[in-house]
Amino acid sequence: MLLNHGKRDILVSCIPENEKVVFSGDMNGHIGSSNVGCDGTHGGFRYGSRKAEGSRILEFADGLNFVICNTLFMKQEAKLVTYVADPVKSTVDYIMVWQDDKAKVRNLKVISK
């Protein structure tokens, strides 16, 4: 789970936007493949369907002007899935940067256990 909402928001909002920030980890939420309503935050390439936890991750990213880098690049399904508990497959590990730094991200790979 992400840090407590209030603590996390205060922590991240204290970082000047001219600083380079990489926010990453197992966020335990499924943001899904659709980027409808998430312009600027979700690039449109992901796996599965959005769940409530994923909506909170997207709200967090949007509220703090982050883009979820995992969603910026088309990948094969095997490279999108970071969690498997048969029959469930999903992506729960995300990497975010400021939206202004999106163009600096050329590609990325999340390596799961």
N, C-alpha and C positions, 0 to 999 in steps of 0.2 A: 504494500500500500504506500502511496505517496505520503510525505510528511503531512501532519495535521494541516488542513486548509489554511488556517490563519497564519501559522508559523511559516509554512512554505511560501505563501504569497508575500509575506513581509520580507523573508530572506531574499527571494528572487527580485522583488521590486526595489531593493536597495542597491542592486547592481546597475551601475551606469550603462546606458545603451551603447556607449562607444567601446565598452569592454567586450572581448570575445568570450562567449559562453557556450559550453557544450553541456547540456543537461541530459543524462542518460540513465538507463537502468530498467529493471523489471518493474513495470508499473501496474502489472496485474489487471489489465483492462483490454478489451477488444474494440479497437476503433473502427474496424470494418473496412471494406473496399470503397465505399461511397464517400465522395467529398462534398455532397450536397449540403449547403449551409456552412461549409468550413473553408471557404475561399481564403487562401493565404496561409492556412494552418495545415491542411490535408492536401497532398499533391495528387491524390486519386489512385495511387497504386498501393494496394494492400490486400489482405486476405480475409475472407469471412464476412460476418455481419457485425454491426455495432451493438454493443451491450451498454447498460447504464454506466458501468465503470469507464468504458471507452468514451462515452459522452463527457464525463467529468475530465478526462485527460485532454480532450479537445477543447473544452471550456478553459481549462488551465492554460493550455498553449495559446489560445486566442487572446485570453485576458492579459497575458504577459508578452504578446507579440512574438511568440515562437512559431516556427514551422517544424513539423515532424518529418525529419529527413528520410526516414524509412519509406515514406509515402511518395517520394519524389521520383523514384526509379522503378521501371518495370523489371520484375524478377520472375524466375521460375518458382512455382509453388514451393518446392523443396527449400528454396533460399529465403522464402518469406516466413515460413513456420519456425517459431522459436520455442514452442511448447507442444509436446505430444503426450497425451494420456489416452491411449486407445479407447474409444474411436475419436476422441477430441483432438483437433489440431488447431493451433491458433498462434497469433503473434502477441506477445505481451512485453517484449523488450523494445524500447524506443530510444531514439537519439533526436534531440531537439537543439536548434540554434535560433538566434534572433532572425526574424524574417528578412532583415536587411542583409544578413550574411548568407542567405540561401544560395546565391549565385556562386559562392566560394566552395560549396559542397559539390564535388564532381561525381561521387559514387560512394556507397557505403555497404558494409557487410556486417550483419550482427552474427556473431559466432556463438551458437548455443552449445551446451554441454553434450 
